[in-house]
Amino acid sequence: MDRLFWASIVTVAYVYVGYPVLLAVWSAIASRPVRKQRTLPWASWPSVSVIVAARNEARRLPSRVRNLLEQDYPGPVEIIVVSDGSTDATRSAVAPYRQSVRLIELPQGGKPTALNAGVQAATGDILVFADARQRFATDAIRQLVGNFSDRLVGGVTGELVLETQGGDPSAADSTISEGVSLYWRYEKWLRRHESRVASTLGATGAIYALRRDLWRPLPPETLLDDVLAPMRAVLAGYRMVFDDEAKAFDRPEADSAIESRRKTRTLAGNYQILALEPRLLLPFGNPVWGQYVSHKLGRLVVPWALIVTLVTSALLATHGWIFAVASMLQLGLYGLAAYGMWTESRELSRTSLSTPDVTAPARAEASPAVIQHRHVPRSS
């Protein structure tokens, strides 16, 4: 049983410490820089189609469209908004921009179906995917597209900057948002170094781009479109790179319930991708197999390894001080986590009770959009 204990400890340590160290060394000695072009003649910039899948986002769409219209991209850009069964004033919100924006209205079918429809209608050589919630830096599209001058690059993910990272204390609404921000910085470090040696293992749904001819229609049940689509490009022999000069901006959710649903969806989505693309498990079929096993599969194994660690350390507690200490540390940490969740839930309940009922419709209207489109960055 002690072997199980040590095996689980080594697994967790490798995924969160060993692999990052290995990746840092690997990227230092075998970096593959992207041949990115920052300046090109006007006629040389490829055409771009920006696709925004939205459901009940009428409140956000005007500012989102204006933000896209303000991009300084030198080439032609078309903006496609796909309404996924919206029941609000989406059509009216987009109407003032009908000369610049194409609105596609569909029955509710989920984000993958909306993205498929948007891509089918797109005419650009490069597809740029965006959500209604975030905003782009004015040069974001230009920074993304500059990477495609490297013929080995099939897709590019930009950097999602959470406003709590900017040093504004008022932006940190809770320990949940602070935790998301900290974890997101860790995740971006991994993506940056994975990109340097080969490819990232997914994209940020708020800002990423693909070559038009690498897109494959998504199954309607897809949970993580921003992982499946990029990994299909990698399986086709292209690189998926991370460019921190292409920026989108957002704020993390401060609600632990939303964060919990997001993590559950992400976990389920990573299992689902293995069923949709089993080639990812094959060393001779997946060009980034080592990275995929260490990063994605490792994250799926870690929860089980933690359970094994907890059980074996408890059973072995009387056989050695190290097992007893491990057992107490785990029980203490899990107890603190449970207490933190309980206190935050109590605070949210108090806030809800003290909030006038007239705000309830606004909260009800906002909630489906947050859940449906998963705007907070996913852990992978």
Legacy VTK file of the C-alpha trace (Angstrom):
# vtk DataFile Version 3.0
C-alpha trace
ASCII
DATASET POLYDATA
POINTS 380 float
0.000 0.000 0.000
2.913 2.338 0.612
3.760 1.973 -3.084
0.321 3.311 -3.976
0.900 6.244 -1.638
4.236 7.163 -3.204
2.992 6.586 -6.745
0.112 9.011 -6.184
2.447 11.577 -4.587
4.852 11.342 -7.529
1.985 11.691 -10.020
0.670 14.895 -8.449
4.181 16.310 -8.038
5.073 15.582 -11.669
1.936 17.182 -13.110
2.203 20.429 -11.144
5.961 20.712 -10.526
7.953 18.210 -12.551
6.339 18.911 -15.896
6.685 22.727 -15.606
10.368 22.324 -14.696
10.907 19.951 -17.621
9.061 22.372 -19.898
11.191 25.311 -18.772
14.401 23.423 -19.545
13.010 22.128 -22.841
11.970 25.578 -24.045
15.332 27.025 -23.022
17.371 24.580 -25.108
15.001 23.734 -27.989
12.829 26.781 -28.586
11.100 27.057 -31.984
10.366 30.762 -32.534
7.485 31.702 -34.817
8.361 33.668 -37.941
5.829 36.382 -37.220
5.435 39.291 -39.618
4.541 42.588 -37.995
4.449 44.732 -41.143
3.165 43.704 -44.545
1.942 45.573 -47.624
-1.800 46.259 -47.325
-2.678 43.781 -50.077
-0.689 41.020 -48.356
-2.799 40.873 -45.191
-5.263 37.965 -45.452
-8.995 38.484 -45.104
-10.427 37.850 -41.640
-13.828 36.711 -40.423
-14.593 37.431 -36.762
-17.244 35.082 -35.363
-19.139 35.872 -32.171
-21.550 33.221 -30.903
-24.021 34.787 -28.473
-27.174 33.944 -26.575
-29.149 36.744 -24.917
-26.205 39.144 -25.078
-28.077 42.237 -26.315
-26.690 44.288 -23.443
-23.079 43.539 -24.367
-23.194 43.312 -28.163
-23.130 47.049 -29.046
-19.879 47.650 -27.156
-18.444 44.350 -28.419
-19.197 45.300 -32.044
-17.776 48.793 -31.594
-14.624 47.263 -30.139
-14.236 45.003 -33.191
-14.891 47.896 -35.583
-12.097 49.859 -33.892
-9.473 47.217 -34.733
-6.489 48.593 -36.640
-6.161 45.517 -38.848
-4.915 46.587 -42.316
-6.793 43.920 -44.314
-10.483 43.212 -44.885
-12.511 42.154 -41.828
-16.047 40.828 -41.678
-17.951 40.501 -38.414
-20.471 37.686 -37.996
-22.725 37.504 -34.937
-24.562 34.219 -34.521
-27.561 34.397 -32.219
-28.083 31.013 -30.560
-31.838 31.134 -29.970
-31.692 34.511 -28.215
-34.958 35.672 -26.652
-33.825 39.213 -25.864
-33.316 42.245 -28.128
-30.255 40.870 -29.917
-31.543 41.887 -33.358
-32.202 45.451 -32.204
-28.809 45.638 -30.511
-27.016 44.739 -33.743
-29.315 46.741 -36.060
-27.337 50.044 -35.884
-24.324 48.164 -37.263
-26.081 46.219 -40.010
-23.812 47.760 -42.651
-20.780 46.243 -40.924
-22.146 43.174 -39.130
-23.880 40.070 -40.431
-26.400 38.640 -37.988
-27.315 34.962 -38.243
-30.288 33.923 -36.119
-30.666 30.251 -35.216
-32.941 28.188 -32.971
-31.178 27.378 -29.724
-28.715 24.577 -30.462
-25.671 25.365 -28.343
-22.438 27.196 -28.981
-20.853 24.506 -31.240
-23.815 24.686 -33.636
-23.602 28.480 -33.652
-19.881 28.384 -34.407
-20.428 25.908 -37.245
-23.008 28.242 -38.787
-20.707 31.222 -38.418
-17.799 29.432 -40.076
-20.018 28.211 -42.906
-21.043 31.794 -43.626
-17.518 33.179 -43.278
-15.517 34.262 -46.325
-12.213 35.139 -44.658
-8.988 33.161 -44.970
-8.461 33.464 -41.210
-11.177 32.780 -38.638
-11.055 34.775 -35.408
-13.284 33.606 -32.550
-14.509 35.978 -29.865
-17.126 36.118 -27.120
-19.551 38.941 -26.409
-18.241 39.546 -22.920
-14.610 40.499 -23.463
-12.952 43.319 -25.368
-9.881 43.207 -27.638
-6.874 45.493 -27.593
-7.018 47.609 -30.758
-4.172 45.657 -32.378
-5.340 42.191 -31.283
-6.409 40.890 -34.700
-3.267 42.225 -36.356
-1.113 40.519 -33.735
-2.968 37.217 -34.180
-2.782 37.228 -37.973
0.908 38.163 -38.080
1.730 34.643 -36.871
0.200 33.011 -39.957
3.090 34.218 -42.100
4.794 31.143 -40.626
3.393 28.326 -42.762
3.721 25.819 -39.912
1.280 27.792 -37.771
-2.298 26.587 -38.056
-3.768 28.497 -35.141
-2.994 31.214 -32.625
-4.408 31.848 -29.185
-4.102 35.280 -27.666
-3.710 36.269 -24.025
-6.769 36.799 -21.863
-5.866 39.450 -19.303
-7.958 39.326 -16.139
-8.409 42.777 -14.689
-7.436 41.601 -11.204
-3.938 41.158 -12.667
-3.610 44.841 -13.440
-2.917 45.948 -9.893
-6.331 47.502 -9.239
-7.373 46.424 -5.718
-11.026 47.171 -6.440
-11.011 44.552 -9.187
-10.430 41.703 -6.745
-14.014 40.951 -5.719
-13.299 37.817 -3.697
-10.848 35.070 -2.933
-12.494 33.141 -5.795
-11.561 35.786 -8.387
-8.074 36.101 -6.886
-7.643 32.332 -7.065
-8.786 32.246 -10.684
-6.342 35.025 -11.541
-3.431 33.242 -9.858
-4.221 29.920 -11.542
-4.655 31.653 -14.901
-1.184 33.159 -14.668
0.184 29.650 -14.044
-1.795 28.271 -16.984
-0.576 31.012 -19.316
3.010 30.266 -18.308
2.486 26.669 -19.387
0.902 27.702 -22.684
3.701 30.150 -23.425
6.400 27.507 -22.939
4.450 24.739 -24.686
4.107 27.084 -27.649
7.840 27.680 -27.719
8.696 23.984 -28.013
5.799 22.832 -30.205
2.137 23.724 -29.634
-0.263 24.778 -26.946
-2.916 22.187 -26.094
-5.931 24.386 -26.676
-6.893 28.017 -26.937
-8.523 30.792 -24.976
-12.123 30.846 -26.198
-12.213 34.633 -25.827
-9.501 35.210 -28.448
-8.094 32.706 -30.916
-7.687 32.276 -34.654
-7.473 29.370 -37.109
-6.749 28.958 -40.777
-10.085 28.610 -42.545
-9.163 25.336 -44.238
-8.283 23.672 -40.901
-11.745 24.068 -39.409
-13.800 20.896 -39.076
-17.481 21.103 -38.024
-17.901 20.578 -34.300
-20.244 17.889 -32.982
-23.283 19.601 -31.394
-22.485 18.041 -28.021
-18.954 19.521 -27.862
-18.195 21.010 -24.452
-14.752 22.522 -25.111
-14.795 23.935 -28.627
-11.659 25.971 -27.897
-9.708 22.779 -27.180
-11.163 20.442 -29.807
-10.786 22.792 -32.789
-7.143 23.738 -32.018
-6.134 20.134 -31.287
-7.560 19.071 -34.638
-5.204 21.586 -36.256
-2.305 20.087 -34.282
-3.298 16.565 -35.345
-3.240 17.822 -38.933
0.463 18.640 -38.517
0.306 22.365 -37.733
1.394 24.320 -34.691
-0.996 26.029 -32.300
0.929 28.930 -30.789
0.407 31.379 -27.946
0.893 35.090 -28.626
0.803 37.311 -25.556
0.851 40.412 -27.760
-2.723 39.663 -28.876
-4.752 40.643 -25.839
-8.359 40.389 -24.709
-9.589 41.765 -21.385
-12.086 40.400 -18.877
-12.835 40.066 -15.172
-13.025 36.699 -13.396
-16.248 35.515 -11.809
-16.471 36.080 -8.061
-19.110 33.365 -7.553
-17.820 29.998 -6.363
-20.927 28.242 -7.756
-20.168 29.510 -11.278
-16.506 28.598 -10.853
-17.471 25.107 -9.688
-19.742 24.576 -12.707
-16.998 25.792 -15.000
-14.477 23.341 -13.588
-16.953 20.479 -13.779
-17.685 21.307 -17.409
-13.974 21.532 -18.184
-13.287 18.152 -16.592
-16.154 16.533 -18.489
-15.032 18.229 -21.690
-11.507 16.850 -21.445
-12.888 13.330 -21.055
-15.221 13.948 -23.993
-12.376 15.063 -26.271
-10.685 11.700 -25.811
-13.824 10.054 -27.183
-14.152 12.532 -30.060
-10.460 12.401 -31.017
-8.933 9.110 -29.749
-5.854 9.807 -31.902
-4.709 12.101 -29.107
-3.834 8.993 -27.091
-1.537 7.557 -29.759
2.179 8.472 -29.599
2.535 7.988 -33.363
-0.638 9.955 -34.174
-0.311 12.928 -31.857
2.678 15.239 -32.592
2.502 16.617 -29.040
1.776 13.330 -27.282
4.281 13.904 -24.467
2.851 17.330 -23.695
-0.686 16.033 -23.912
-0.068 13.177 -21.481
1.776 15.444 -19.031
-0.672 18.349 -19.159
-4.157 17.185 -20.153
-4.183 13.534 -19.116
-2.195 14.389 -16.007
-4.921 16.815 -14.903
-7.513 14.059 -15.320
-5.467 11.645 -13.205
-4.656 14.087 -10.377
-8.087 13.974 -8.620
-7.889 10.186 -8.446
-4.285 10.351 -7.237
-5.328 12.729 -4.451
-8.052 10.317 -3.342
-5.531 7.468 -3.289
-3.101 9.641 -1.309
-5.755 10.508 1.271
-6.933 6.919 1.746
-3.490 5.291 1.818
-1.989 7.910 4.140
-4.895 7.432 6.569
-4.496 3.643 6.517
-0.728 3.878 6.934
-0.776 6.648 9.575
0.292 4.238 12.331
3.156 2.817 10.263
5.301 5.924 10.038
5.375 9.628 10.875
5.469 10.673 7.221
2.135 8.991 6.537
0.601 10.513 9.661
1.801 14.003 8.689
0.536 13.552 5.130
-2.858 12.461 6.415
-3.159 15.404 8.811
-2.044 17.924 6.192
-4.606 16.705 3.700
-7.436 16.632 6.203
-6.479 20.127 7.354
-6.338 21.541 3.829
-9.615 19.962 2.790
-11.209 21.181 6.006
-10.044 24.739 5.351
-11.353 24.553 1.780
-14.740 23.331 2.993
-14.869 26.081 5.610
-14.007 28.698 2.980
-16.777 27.473 0.705
-19.234 27.497 3.604
-18.374 31.044 4.687
-18.587 32.377 1.131
-21.930 30.638 0.623
-23.189 32.257 3.831
-21.996 35.688 2.690
-23.695 35.255 -0.683
-26.912 34.245 1.073
-26.780 37.341 3.259
-26.129 39.542 0.259
-29.018 37.947 -1.613
-31.389 38.481 1.305
-30.374 42.130 1.651
-30.766 42.862 -2.078
-34.151 44.312 -3.128
-36.336 41.967 -5.143
-36.457 44.430 -8.044
-32.989 43.300 -9.093
-34.014 39.672 -9.497
-35.042 39.964 -13.178
-31.689 41.481 -14.068
-29.842 38.633 -12.372
-32.060 36.062 -14.050
-31.404 37.600 -17.440
-27.640 37.663 -16.976
-27.234 34.149 -15.598
-27.937 32.054 -18.759
-25.351 33.967 -20.773
-22.649 33.350 -18.186
-23.395 29.635 -17.968
-23.901 29.063 -21.667
-20.768 30.689 -22.998
-18.234 29.969 -20.229
-16.464 33.301 -20.456
-14.024 32.669 -17.596
-10.811 30.948 -18.765
-10.917 27.184 -18.397
-8.406 25.269 -16.518
-7.123 22.469 -18.627
LINES 1 381
380 0 1 2 3 4 5 6 7 8 9 10 11 12 13 14 15 16 17 18 19 20 21 22 23 24 25 26 27 28 29 30 31 32 33 34 35 36 37 38 39 40 41 42 43 44 45 46 47 48 49 50 51 52 53 54 55 56 57 58 59 60 61 62 63 64 65 66 67 68 69 70 71 72 73 74 75 76 77 78 79 80 81 82 83 84 85 86 87 88 89 90 91 92 93 94 95 96 97 98 99 100 101 102 103 104 105 106 107 108 109 110 111 112 113 114 115 116 117 118 119 120 121 122 123 124 125 126 127 128 129 130 131 132 133 134 135 136 137 138 139 140 141 142 143 144 145 146 147 148 149 150 151 152 153 154 155 156 157 158 159 160 161 162 163 164 165 166 167 168 169 170 171 172 173 174 175 176 177 178 179 180 181 182 183 184 185 186 187 188 189 190 191 192 193 194 195 196 197 198 199 200 201 202 203 204 205 206 207 208 209 210 211 212 213 214 215 216 217 218 219 220 221 222 223 224 225 226 227 228 229 230 231 232 233 234 235 236 237 238 239 240 241 242 243 244 245 246 247 248 249 250 251 252 253 254 255 256 257 258 259 260 261 262 263 264 265 266 267 268 269 270 271 272 273 274 275 276 277 278 279 280 281 282 283 284 285 286 287 288 289 290 291 292 293 294 295 296 297 298 299 300 301 302 303 304 305 306 307 308 309 310 311 312 313 314 315 316 317 318 319 320 321 322 323 324 325 326 327 328 329 330 331 332 333 334 335 336 337 338 339 340 341 342 343 344 345 346 347 348 349 350 351 352 353 354 355 356 357 358 359 360 361 362 363 364 365 366 367 368 369 370 371 372 373 374 375 376 377 378 379
